[in-house]
Every structure is written in C-alpha cells, then in structure tokens.
Amino acid sequence: MKKKAIELSSNQKRRLLACLERFGRARILVVGDFILDQFVWGTVKRISPEAPVPVVNVERESYMPGGSLNVAHNIVTLGGTVYPCGVVGRDLAGRMLLKSMRREGIETAGVIYDRSRPTSIKTRIIAHSQQVVRFDREKTGPISKEDQQGLLKFLKKRIPSVDVVIIEDYGKGVIQPGLAAEVVRTARKHGKPVLVDPKEKHFDYYRGATVLTPNRKEAYEAYRSFHPRAEDELSLETVGFGLIRQIQSKALLMTLGEDGMALFEKKGKVTLIPTAAREVFDVSGAGDTVIASLALALAAGAALGDAAVLSNLAAGIVVGKLGTATAKLQELQAAVQAA
C-alpha cells in the first residue's frame, strides 16, 4: 500500500544532502545482541500430504549479520565507520557470523567469544518473495559477568573516540541493567549521545539515554508497565512524553508503521513525520535502519528533527526490499531529492 509521501522544502533538502555528505566522517559504537540471519530461498508447488503446509523446494541459502549487526551493516552501507560489540559462541554459526561480518566490511575487534553460549540464529524460509516460516535457535539468558566485563573493557576504550553510542537491545541476554547503566554513564561523561533501540521489558535499563526509538507497540507496552492503572485509550502524546519523563531522556522517536513517525522532545515539542511513499514489501530490520541513520545524522551535525526525517526516508527504502535489508547512501540521497 502506498501512502502520501513526505514533502521537503528546497532548504530542507539542501540541509539533508549536506548532512549526508558528512556521513563518511561519522564514527558510531554499537553494543547489543549479535544474530546470524539465515535465509532459505525456494519455491512452492504443492501442499504436503502429511499436513496442510506448503512444501518448499530449496534452491539456495544465504547468510547475513543480523540483530545489532544489522545496525552496524546499515552504518557501513550509508558510509559511516562502526565499532560493534557483542557476544558469539565458539561454534560453526559463530564462525559463519564472523565471516559474514568481514564480507560486509564490519570490524570484528569487539567480538567476545563464549564457549558456553551458542550463537543466536534466525532462519527464515522464503518462497515466491513471501516468508513462509521463521524459526530461532538461541539462548536468551543473561550473558556471564565475565562477558559483561569484556564488553565494558572494549566499550570504555572506544567511547571517547566515537561520535554516537547505540544500545541495540534484542532481548537475547547481552543488554543487562549494570552494563547499560555503565555505557550511559561513560558516554555522558565524554559528552556522547546514547541512542537506544529498546526492548519493551527493559525500558528501566536505559535511564539517562539521549534518544529512544521504540515502535508503537513497544512504547505503549512500556508505558503500561510503568503505569499499570492507566486508562485503556492512551494518546501518543501521553505515551511519548510519559516515557521521556520516566527514562529522563531528551527525546523519543516512535515509529508508527504506515503512519510514519512521531518525534517527542523533552521541552514539549511533537513532530509528526509522514511515511515515505514506498511499497511495503518486508519490514524486517526497518527499526535497525532507523536508529543507524538517526545516529549517523546526529554524528554529522544534523538537528534532531532533520535526523528523524532522514531516518524515516531510510526506513522507507528498506521496507521495499526483501529480507533483512540495508539502505545505501546513494539511495538515501535519491530519496531526499525525490521527497
């Protein structure tokens, strides 16, 4: 379904295009859950005689860095420099994940290896451009204290030299309260913004972060966890500003699917951003693109409103692609020109 496109003034286009030219100087640190995305591609010509399910004739398989590494991948394809930090198992999937990182030009110095923990894998079966089923193999309990210390050592070394820090929480065990608090504390000490792609059950971990980027469902569930007696019908403003007060953040960028985005700023300003006019083909990884492009724009000196517009345009690019996709700098430049 196509929606009304966001429309930019000539002055705003000039600002955004100038910002994109500075993406190549941006340095972003990403901490979060590493996932290997496996795609099994095939065709369906019959229904199984054993159960009412399609039989997929497998034609090929592909592997991509997923989870917080999809954020890192987006930063790379948009021209920035990224330092990802996370945990993998000492297993075949871990080796494949490292291989996919190197193939995509993603630095591996922040990888922590854990013999007792399997590498998280998401397998998607796709036939005729449609996802048939997904299955996950993972261990979601908290990472060990030793792993947390290894991550913090790398993070504290890198934070002073980067422009923006991203906490990408997929709820797979890497983002723990103490680790998140120490990342925020260290980043604030060095004057670095902290952006968080949150898990709705972990909002209290992110206190003091600069910007949160939840989707509508995550935001509403998080608000109700803090206010269990809240009325049934809640406005966007109640939820957005309520979470800003609760988390003590400067802003919250809520993604609204086909309705675009809503940017809430601590001083009371609300900006509604219409969706980019794209055919929605696959929403996998769109949130990763949002926070990656938002971080790059802020690192490149954009005001928060302009950074949100760029992230909205970038998300509009990836939902028009199949699988866990990324936006390229040239595509984003073209999207700004066309808006």
C-alpha positions as a printed Julia matrix, in Angstrom:
339×3 Matrix{Float64}:
  0.0     0.0    0.0
  1.28    3.46  -0.92
  0.89    6.39   1.44
  1.22   10.12   0.92
  4.9    10.98   0.62
  6.78   13.22   2.97
  7.38   16.56   1.24
 10.56   18.56   1.85
 11.24   22.21   1.18
 14.21   23.15  -1.01
 16.04   24.49   2.05
 15.49   21.26   3.97
 16.69   19.2    1.01
 19.9    21.23   0.9
 20.45   20.71   4.65
 19.82   16.98   4.43
 22.03   16.46   1.39
 24.84   18.41   3.08
 24.4    16.22   6.15
 24.65   13.06   4.03
 27.96   14.3    2.62
 29.34   14.23   6.18
 28.28   10.64   6.92
 31.73    9.43   5.88
 33.29   11.16   8.89
 30.86    9.67  11.44
 32.06    7.08  13.96
 29.42    5.01  15.74
 29.74    2.45  18.55
 27.08   -0.27  18.68
 26.57   -2.67  21.58
 23.91   -5.36  21.51
 22.86   -8.85  20.55
 24.68  -10.46  17.62
 22.48  -12.73  15.47
 23.2   -14.76  12.35
 20.37  -14.27   9.84
 19.94  -17.34   7.63
 17.67  -17.21   4.59
 16.47  -20.37   2.83
 15.09  -19.5   -0.61
 12.86  -21.76  -2.66
  9.57  -22.35  -4.45
  6.25  -23.96  -3.52
  4.41  -26.16  -5.99
  2.36  -28.4   -3.72
  0.92  -28.9   -0.25
  2.38  -31.64   1.92
  0.32  -34.88   2.11
  1.42  -35.15   5.75
 -0.08  -31.87   6.98
 -1.76  -28.77   5.46
  1.55  -26.95   4.96
  3.47  -25.93   1.82
  6.42  -28.0    0.64
  9.32  -25.65  -0.1
 11.78  -26.84  -2.73
 15.03  -25.27  -1.54
 17.08  -23.55  -4.23
 19.71  -21.65  -2.24
 20.73  -20.35   1.18
 22.29  -17.06   2.25
 23.64  -15.62   5.5
 23.74  -12.04   6.78
 24.88  -10.35  10.01
 21.69   -9.72  12.0
 20.48   -8.26  15.28
 22.69   -5.36  16.33
 25.0    -6.27  13.46
 22.27   -5.26  11.01
 22.53   -1.79  12.56
 26.28   -1.95  12.01
 25.75   -3.13   8.44
 23.42   -0.17   7.75
 26.02    2.23   9.1
 28.63    0.76   6.75
 26.39    0.88   3.65
 25.49    4.51   4.5
 29.19    5.4    4.54
 29.96    5.61   8.26
 32.52    3.85  10.44
 31.14    1.44  13.04
 32.54   -0.44  16.03
 30.12   -3.25  17.0
 30.42   -5.04  20.32
 28.66   -8.28  21.27
 28.91  -12.0   22.05
 29.07  -15.1   19.83
 29.52  -18.77  20.59
 32.59  -20.76  19.64
 30.59  -22.77  17.12
 30.0   -23.11  13.38
 27.34  -20.39  13.42
 29.77  -18.07  15.17
 32.42  -18.67  12.53
 29.85  -18.05   9.79
 28.76  -14.85  11.5
 32.35  -13.57  11.69
 32.82  -14.47   8.03
 29.68  -12.53   7.08
 30.88   -9.53   9.11
 34.21   -9.47   7.29
 32.46   -9.89   3.93
 30.33   -6.8    4.62
 33.27   -4.74   5.89
 32.23   -4.77   9.56
 35.0    -4.62  12.16
 35.32   -7.69  14.42
 37.55   -6.34  17.22
 34.57   -6.02  19.59
 33.51   -9.67  19.35
 33.52  -11.58  22.65
 33.65  -15.39  22.37
 31.78  -17.6   24.84
 32.24  -21.4   24.72
 29.16  -21.97  26.9
 26.76  -19.91  24.79
 25.5   -20.78  21.29
 25.43  -18.14  18.57
 21.87  -16.89  18.02
 20.43  -17.87  14.62
 17.21  -16.73  12.93
 16.24  -18.89   9.96
 13.67  -17.54   7.51
 12.13  -19.77   4.84
 11.15  -17.67   1.81
  9.22  -18.83  -1.24
  7.94  -16.64  -4.08
  9.04  -13.48  -2.25
  6.99  -14.4    0.83
  8.23  -15.55   4.23
  6.71  -18.96   4.9
  8.01  -19.51   8.43
 10.82  -18.41  10.75
 12.49  -20.44  13.45
 15.0   -19.27  16.06
 17.85  -21.11  17.76
 19.15  -19.15  20.71
 19.88  -18.87  24.4
 18.34  -15.72  25.86
 19.55  -15.82  29.46
 21.89  -13.1   30.75
 25.46  -13.22  29.5
 28.07  -14.02  32.13
 29.73  -11.42  34.34
 32.98  -12.24  32.55
 31.41  -11.46  29.18
 29.97   -8.21  30.54
 33.4    -7.16  31.78
 34.9    -7.98  28.38
 32.28   -5.83  26.64
 32.76   -2.94  29.07
 36.52   -3.01  28.59
 36.07   -2.62  24.83
 33.31   -0.02  25.19
 35.21    2.2   27.62
 38.21    2.14  25.29
 36.12    3.17  22.27
 33.57    5.63  23.67
 35.95    8.65  23.92
 36.8     8.43  20.2
 33.31    7.93  18.69
 30.53   10.42  17.94
 27.44    8.44  19.0
 26.76    5.27  21.03
 23.92    2.89  20.13
 22.43    0.32  22.5
 20.6    -2.24  20.35
 18.54   -4.49  22.63
 17.05   -7.59  21.0
 16.44   -9.21  24.4
 18.9   -12.05  23.82
 20.88  -11.51  27.02
 23.63   -9.02  26.18
 21.98   -5.83  27.45
 21.85   -6.14  31.24
 20.98   -3.36  33.73
 24.51   -2.83  35.01
 26.07   -2.86  31.56
 23.5    -0.43  30.12
 23.89    1.95  33.08
 27.69    1.92  32.74
 27.5     2.59  28.99
 25.18    5.56  29.55
 27.31    6.89  32.42
 30.56    6.63  30.44
 29.05    8.15  27.3
 27.59   11.1   29.22
 30.94   11.64  30.93
 32.53   12.07  27.49
 29.63   14.09  26.04
 28.47   11.38  23.62
 24.77   10.9   22.77
 23.32    7.48  23.54
 20.59    6.14  21.24
 18.58    3.07  22.28
 16.53    0.67  20.18
 14.68   -0.77  23.19
 13.08   -3.98  24.32
  9.74   -3.13  25.92
 10.5    -5.1   29.1
 13.85   -3.33  29.6
 12.93    0.37  29.47
 14.1     0.9   33.03
 17.61   -0.17  31.93
 18.02    2.91  29.72
 17.6     5.72  32.24
 19.53    8.8   31.13
 19.88    7.78  27.47
 19.58   10.6   24.93
 17.01    9.21  22.45
 14.88    6.05  22.42
 13.44    4.66  19.15
 10.61    2.25  20.05
  7.83    1.23  17.72
  4.26    1.98  18.77
  3.66   -1.44  20.36
  6.89   -1.31  22.39
  6.17    2.23  23.56
  2.62    1.51  24.7
  3.58   -1.72  26.47
  6.47    0.01  28.23
  4.23    2.9   29.33
  1.67    0.46  30.76
  4.42   -1.39  32.63
  5.22    1.87  34.43
  1.54    2.86  34.77
 -0.48   -0.36  35.16
 -3.63    1.6   36.09
 -3.5     3.8   33.01
 -6.75    4.27  31.09
 -7.48    1.98  28.16
 -7.26    4.65  25.45
 -3.9     6.41  25.58
 -2.82    9.21  23.23
  0.55    9.22  21.5
  1.45   12.36  23.47
  0.68   10.73  26.81
  2.86    7.74  26.0
  5.7     9.66  24.33
  6.14   12.35  26.97
  5.4     9.89  29.78
  8.32    7.7   28.7
 10.63   10.72  28.33
  9.87   11.7   31.93
 10.24    8.12  33.16
 13.56    7.46  31.38
 14.86   11.03  31.74
 15.78   11.14  28.07
 15.95   14.18  25.8
 13.73   12.75  23.09
 11.77    9.74  21.9
 11.25    8.8   18.23
  8.26    6.47  17.95
  7.88    4.56  14.68
  4.25    4.16  13.62
  4.44    1.77  10.66
  2.39    3.05   7.73
  1.61    6.23   9.71
  5.25    7.34   9.72
  6.93    8.57  12.92
  6.32   10.83  15.88
  9.25   12.73  17.42
  8.76   13.84  21.04
 11.26   16.28  22.55
 11.72   16.95  26.25
 10.68   20.61  26.01
  7.21   19.61  24.8
  7.59   19.69  21.02
  5.91   16.99  18.92
  6.75   16.48  15.24
  4.67   14.08  13.13
  6.59   12.77  10.11
  4.54   11.17   7.29
  5.71    7.85   5.96
  7.9     7.75   2.88
  5.88    6.69  -0.21
  7.12    3.14  -0.75
  5.55   -0.22  -1.42
  5.82   -2.13   1.86
  7.42   -5.44   0.89
  9.17   -6.58   4.08
  9.54   -4.73   7.41
 12.41   -6.95   8.63
 15.18   -4.77  10.01
 13.46   -1.41   9.39
 13.99   -0.39  13.02
 17.7    -1.12  12.64
 17.86    1.23   9.68
 16.03    3.94  11.63
 18.5     4.01  14.51
 21.55    3.62  12.23
 20.6     6.59  10.05
 19.49    8.65  13.05
 22.88    8.11  14.7
 24.78    8.97  11.55
 22.77   12.15  11.04
 23.35   13.3   14.62
 27.04   12.46  14.3
 27.1    14.55  11.11
 25.72   17.57  12.97
 22.02   17.42  12.0
 19.33   18.81  14.26
 17.13   16.12  15.78
 14.17   16.93  13.52
 16.25   16.64  10.34
 17.88   13.45  11.65
 14.41   11.95  12.2
 13.35   12.83   8.65
 16.44   11.13   7.23
 15.79    8.02   9.31
 12.21    7.94   8.05
 13.37    8.12   4.43
 15.95    5.4    5.06
 13.3     3.12   6.59
 11.14    3.73   3.52
 13.94    2.34   1.37
 14.45   -0.93   3.27
 10.75   -1.85   3.57
 10.74   -2.02  -0.22
 13.31   -4.83  -0.14
 13.02   -8.49   0.79
 14.79   -9.84   3.87
 16.95   -8.07   6.43
 17.99   -5.26   4.11
 20.08   -2.11   4.35
 19.89    1.35   2.82
 22.77    2.66   0.73
 24.0     6.25   0.81
 23.17    6.79  -2.87
 19.62    5.5   -2.3
 19.12    7.88   0.61
 20.45   10.8   -1.41
 17.99    9.93  -4.19
 15.14    9.66  -1.66
 15.9    13.15  -0.34
 15.95   14.55  -3.89
 12.63   12.87  -4.69
 10.81   13.88  -1.49
